[in-house]
Amino acid sequence: MQPEPVMVLASCPLRDVMGQMNRRRIGAVIVVDDAIGLTGIFTERDLIRRVADVEPGWRETPVSEWMTYDPYSIAPDVNWEDAVALMSRHRVRHLPVVNSERRVLGILSSRMLMSLRAESLNNLVEHRTRELNRAIDELMLRDEELRFNLRAAGRFQTRLLLPHAPPDWPELRWGVHYAPLDHLGGDYYDIAQPDPDHLGFLIADASGHSIAAAMVAIMSRTAFADVSGSTTSPGAVLSEMNSRLQGLADERFVTAFYGVLNRRTRVLTYANAGHPYPLRFVARTGAVQSLSAQGFMLGIVPDEHYREKSVQLEPGDRLCFYTDGLVEARNEMGEGYGTERLEQSLAAHGFIAADVLSERLLADQRAFRGDTKLTDDVTLVVGELSV
């Protein structure tokens, strides 16, 4: 927690309260009364909620008229994981830390808890680095040590986020390409088998790349792992992931597509959270179809309902899942590769095996962009339905 938080009396005018918040660059102050301790909390959200339709002279209004009374608070002996759960459950970004007498000891913020999560992961990576490279660590210079830790973190992220190998499902053969722009990335994919008759596949992309995106991707993957084994509903899985990411991803977001295949009927049911539409190559006709579905990105809109759609797949069909780094690549003229070129490439090469097809699609994209470097992580997964 942050000890000695800014505390003001309930009678303090908004002008003075806002002045303190601006000078100290904080998002909340504690409102107290000498007799009873914690009275309320005044945050940027309280200000935004009221300031649009106020009368002149509102800055002289006592903070007690704008604050949140009886805010959610937390005891000093509660661990940070429970604090995260409390913030997520009540959708707040600040928690006063109080003792049994309601006296304020400090304050917790969502940003502070995110820093603790990052610190925890860094400590784990550093511990493994020390075990494997103790002798090298004593000789490395600071800049080389930092590069080494980033590479180690990237390997750790890959092991944590991605399946160790494409799933051994007789219904599907796979071609997989995963290439983060930096050592750490925001792309990931995962699999689930909620029951013997259903197979689930998720592809997701946390905004940005490098360390911050990797942290958000790990939180998202944890939410998916907790939920996907208990339901065959893609919409329900995305809704629960969205709920768990509220307030924890700061200004970042996650796009995701999740599809569940019925092994008996070959019906694919899916839902989408702002992710690029996967493509289906129809083996019977040679046509390419978009698996389109609407839904807001995860972590943005509370209580979002993700509508499901279904498609009847046929033997020999190919499914092409990808992140936006694949289609947003540009050539030397600044033109984007785009979904249309990907569809054309898939239509031209759709009958070849999944692993070869994924390489061919990537080769077409590389030929288009030439020597222009990528600016985002690229993930491409091709699934081929057995005949």
Steps between C-alpha positions, in 0.01 A plus 500: 500500500591868480549620861397849607244556223363847438212552744262795510212601725146464371460878510801566274394680178540320170739769380757410767447126457552515123807719551659234719414225253656696213816591690558146622375332183267263680158367405335489842497659846362361825227703672512472879334633812705538817228331700424193292798452267424396140195682362535464124728514197519757220639378167532619143190296422299697757614822332416383146159376612394842628697771326313500166179658635599707803415859586757785510695507822508123537868509592402640841273199565612283795655175383244312711231585243691336213685216670404133518371422848597182685741379232617144481810461717747230594684392815881534514557123533314403177731367226525671162326219310190546716529875444497442122194277537321765710575773244380277217183398683398854589656668192695763689854625446582621853468329840564682829695284745343533846538336842222361716422850626455631144815706527672546164845339469556533124345449158524238224451576131453271200820642347691407816367143488594469133854600599501225763395247235780613270749489786391147589556377144837676478611338825406157367692557176803630688495199732512258207772706334716482812459121518602438139759770446659577838855508367407710195299748709813593701682605182227667299481875465173675586375547146573140402331377818185691409494346153550155648212547745269607218588189300443283807166673558404434139575128536306492825205675338497255210497203737229658715267633231521251215428127473823300498402355159199516268219293656492136398141495377415254221243746361760769430855532372684822577740757362620750760710817480561715810740796474495780761650827379715529815612236746159536667175530310126541542388226257406155623281202421364221717291184487230347717303177518197564723367148437587203275270621220626858472829668409568866563755733338578857612715762330553835669704819478573742785547853366859610443800276547795438731469485880172685558313297236650178636366575849149555366524185285595293805200632696274422205640150457448428872135604473453274194657201673271545802179512295537307174502153654152535650286615203460442128363852447754733332291805594499405867878455499564840342252667735678361806840599363368851436367523855832394653700748292290803600720754678808277494639578156532878553455668160572178309254251352490148354343378176402133488325240287383176658348209311374162626477207256245224553699190411189300408322754278799713381304812596727784612338742745692821558498850648724800438630782721626752243748258341572476125255254344649156440467359150354170383617337180209287374659192345187405309483828303841665546330810643628701797255615768543732799387370838353834598351580840469823695611581855697763691862440592565343840555734793314796350124468554369342824231232469546466123298215347684312225261356244578161354485384139543155349628355175478146364852389405580233245788253457803668341407852610779725628459753781740793507538684833730801522577822688496845345880513472471267199265717291623842621853444367598764244724511196751770403218711348307499827225270371353256749497127420133486600240229542416491129852389405493237774170367364643486149805309622283257695279442195805435283672256736212367711525135394851439634568358849458728800868527598605573139205737454598713801853537361365590155273771642793647693721486192241697301489765771881523513516535123252786518680702768852436370763649732248699705514391862197387695354733764293250699494141622388244240314179577350269237332167572355282223273205583421232240192283549572137432325337210 
